[in-house]
Amino acid sequence: MGKVTAVVGVGGMGTRVLEVFTQKFAKEVVATGSSVRTMVVNRPQDSLNQAKAQEKIALTCPDIEGDSEVDDDRWQEALSLHAGQIRKALDGTSAVVVLAGMGGLTGSSAAPFVAEIGKELGVKVSALVTTPIPFEGEKRAQKAAAAHAELAKFADQVVTVSGAELLDKADLDASLDQVYGKIDEELAAKAAELIVSA
């Protein structure tokens, strides 16, 4: 069996970028000889249901459903309920590439968790993450910094794209959907580069 890279979209941003990667870049990556296994890890929502990933893991837990401000201990308990499912999905891969946004609830907590499981399985773990746009506030920035530090404990490589950098490149005359679409496409292209080098 050749090299198999698990590409894991975590949270809302990770799910969107994985979708764009699947639509626009997956064939190019496979053409290089890389085999890709796509996977989404997210709280139950429309983006998860509509995702085209081969594996979908819904982070369900009655204790946190409907709560957007879950404390770390409760969220870690919820994640631990899905550790076996994530481990099974990553088993047999030779590399893991995690895609996530730092600063929100799911990406900040679940991305390091997925990376840790990948590390336990003994595979190379890479991550592509974004940090908040400056106007999103100090609280979100602090949460992103803490999540980034936690992720770096388990990932062999973390490629970080700052929210400020993405904002600088945005076409201010375009619609919001067009701006986000352009950002997701740029991130998906970076993800493809990571996968080929994984």
C-alpha positions as CSV (number, residue, x, y, z in Angstrom):
1,M,0.0,0.0,0.0
2,G,1.4,3.4,-1.0
3,K,1.4,6.6,1.0
4,V,-2.0,7.7,2.3
5,T,-2.5,11.2,3.7
6,A,-5.5,11.9,5.8
7,V,-6.7,15.5,5.1
8,V,-8.9,16.6,8.1
9,G,-11.0,19.6,8.0
10,V,-11.8,20.7,11.6
11,G,-14.5,23.2,12.5
12,G,-16.2,25.6,10.1
13,M,-13.2,26.9,8.4
14,G,-11.5,23.6,8.0
15,T,-14.7,22.1,6.6
16,R,-15.0,24.9,3.9
17,V,-11.3,24.6,2.9
18,L,-11.5,20.9,2.6
19,E,-14.5,21.2,0.4
20,V,-12.7,23.6,-2.0
21,F,-9.6,21.3,-1.9
22,T,-11.8,18.3,-2.9
23,Q,-13.4,20.2,-5.7
24,K,-10.4,22.0,-7.2
25,F,-7.1,20.4,-6.1
26,A,-7.6,16.8,-5.1
27,K,-7.2,15.4,-8.6
28,E,-3.9,17.3,-9.0
29,V,-2.6,15.9,-5.7
30,V,-3.6,12.3,-6.6
31,A,-1.8,12.7,-10.0
32,T,1.4,13.2,-8.1
33,G,1.0,9.7,-6.7
34,S,-0.4,10.7,-3.3
35,S,-3.5,8.9,-2.0
36,V,-5.8,11.1,0.0
37,R,-8.4,10.2,2.6
38,T,-10.7,13.2,3.4
39,M,-12.3,13.6,6.8
40,V,-14.4,16.3,8.5
41,V,-14.6,16.8,12.3
42,N,-17.2,19.3,13.3
43,R,-20.1,20.0,15.6
44,P,-23.4,18.9,14.0
45,Q,-24.5,21.6,11.5
46,D,-25.4,22.0,7.8
47,S,-21.8,22.3,6.7
48,L,-21.0,18.9,8.2
49,N,-24.1,17.3,6.6
50,Q,-23.3,18.8,3.2
51,A,-19.6,18.0,3.2
52,K,-18.3,15.6,0.5
53,A,-15.6,14.1,2.8
54,Q,-15.2,10.3,2.9
55,E,-15.4,10.3,6.7
56,K,-17.6,12.7,8.8
57,I,-17.3,12.8,12.5
58,A,-20.0,14.8,14.3
59,L,-18.8,16.0,17.7
60,T,-22.0,15.3,19.5
61,C,-22.5,15.4,23.3
62,P,-25.8,16.2,25.0
63,D,-24.0,18.3,27.6
64,I,-22.8,20.9,25.0
65,E,-25.4,20.9,22.4
66,G,-26.7,24.4,21.6
67,D,-24.0,26.0,23.8
68,S,-21.6,28.3,22.0
69,E,-19.5,29.1,25.2
70,V,-18.5,25.6,26.4
71,D,-15.7,25.7,29.0
72,D,-12.5,23.8,28.2
73,D,-13.1,20.9,30.6
74,R,-16.6,20.1,29.3
75,W,-15.3,20.4,25.7
76,Q,-12.4,18.1,26.3
77,E,-14.8,15.5,27.8
78,A,-16.9,15.8,24.7
79,L,-13.8,15.3,22.4
80,S,-12.7,12.3,24.4
81,L,-16.0,10.6,23.5
82,H,-14.9,10.6,19.9
83,A,-11.2,9.6,20.3
84,G,-11.8,6.1,19.2
85,Q,-13.7,7.1,16.1
86,I,-11.0,9.6,15.1
87,R,-8.3,7.1,15.7
88,K,-10.0,4.5,13.6
89,A,-10.4,7.0,10.7
90,L,-6.7,7.9,10.8
91,D,-5.5,4.3,11.2
92,G,-3.5,3.1,8.2
93,T,-2.5,6.6,7.1
94,S,1.1,7.6,6.7
95,A,0.5,11.3,7.2
96,V,-2.1,13.7,8.6
97,V,-2.8,17.2,7.4
98,V,-5.1,19.2,9.7
99,L,-7.0,22.3,8.4
100,A,-8.6,24.6,11.0
101,G,-9.2,28.2,12.1
102,M,-7.8,29.2,15.4
103,G,-9.9,31.3,17.8
104,G,-13.3,29.7,17.6
105,L,-14.7,26.8,19.6
106,T,-14.3,23.7,17.4
107,G,-11.1,24.4,15.5
108,S,-9.2,25.7,18.6
109,S,-10.0,22.6,20.6
110,A,-10.5,19.7,18.1
111,A,-7.5,20.5,15.8
112,P,-4.9,19.9,18.6
113,F,-6.9,16.8,19.6
114,V,-6.8,15.3,16.1
115,A,-3.1,16.2,15.8
116,E,-2.4,14.4,19.1
117,I,-4.1,11.3,17.9
118,G,-2.1,11.4,14.7
119,K,1.1,11.7,16.7
120,E,0.1,8.8,18.9
121,L,-0.3,6.7,15.7
122,G,3.3,7.6,14.8
123,V,2.5,9.4,11.5
124,K,3.8,12.8,10.3
125,V,1.4,15.5,11.3
126,S,1.1,18.9,9.5
127,A,-1.4,21.6,10.0
128,L,-2.6,24.6,8.1
129,V,-4.3,27.2,10.3
130,T,-5.6,30.7,10.3
131,T,-5.6,33.3,13.1
132,P,-8.4,35.8,13.7
133,I,-8.9,39.0,11.8
134,P,-7.8,41.9,14.1
135,F,-11.3,43.3,14.6
136,E,-12.5,40.0,16.0
137,G,-11.2,41.0,19.3
138,E,-8.6,40.3,22.0
139,K,-10.4,37.4,23.6
140,R,-10.5,35.5,20.3
141,A,-6.9,36.3,19.6
142,Q,-5.8,35.0,23.0
143,K,-7.8,31.8,22.4
144,A,-6.2,31.4,19.0
145,A,-2.7,31.8,20.5
146,A,-3.3,29.2,23.2
147,A,-4.8,26.8,20.6
148,H,-1.8,27.4,18.3
149,A,0.6,26.6,21.1
150,E,-1.2,23.4,21.9
151,L,-1.3,22.3,18.3
152,A,2.4,22.9,17.9
153,K,3.0,20.3,20.7
154,F,1.8,17.5,18.4
155,A,2.3,18.8,14.8
156,D,5.6,18.3,13.1
157,Q,4.8,21.4,11.0
158,V,2.3,24.2,11.4
159,V,1.7,26.7,8.6
160,T,0.0,29.8,9.9
161,V,-1.9,32.3,7.8
162,S,-2.8,35.4,9.8
163,G,-6.3,37.0,9.5
164,A,-4.5,40.3,8.9
165,E,-2.7,38.8,5.9
166,L,-6.0,37.5,4.5
167,L,-7.7,40.8,5.0
168,D,-4.9,42.7,3.2
169,K,-5.4,40.5,0.2
170,A,-9.2,40.8,0.1
171,D,-10.9,42.7,-2.7
172,L,-12.9,45.3,-0.8
173,D,-15.2,45.8,-3.9
174,A,-16.2,42.2,-3.9
175,S,-19.1,40.6,-2.1
176,L,-18.6,38.9,1.2
177,D,-19.2,35.5,-0.4
178,Q,-16.6,36.3,-3.1
179,V,-14.1,37.4,-0.5
180,Y,-14.5,34.2,1.6
181,G,-14.5,32.1,-1.6
182,K,-11.2,33.6,-2.6
183,I,-9.7,33.1,0.8
184,D,-10.9,29.4,1.0
185,E,-9.4,28.8,-2.5
186,E,-6.0,30.3,-1.5
187,L,-6.0,28.1,1.7
188,A,-7.0,25.0,-0.3
189,A,-4.0,25.6,-2.6
190,K,-1.7,25.8,0.4
191,A,-3.2,22.6,1.7
192,A,-2.5,20.8,-1.5
193,E,1.2,21.9,-1.3
194,L,1.3,20.5,2.3
195,I,-0.2,17.2,1.3
196,V,2.2,16.7,-1.6
197,S,5.1,17.3,0.7
198,A,3.7,15.3,3.6
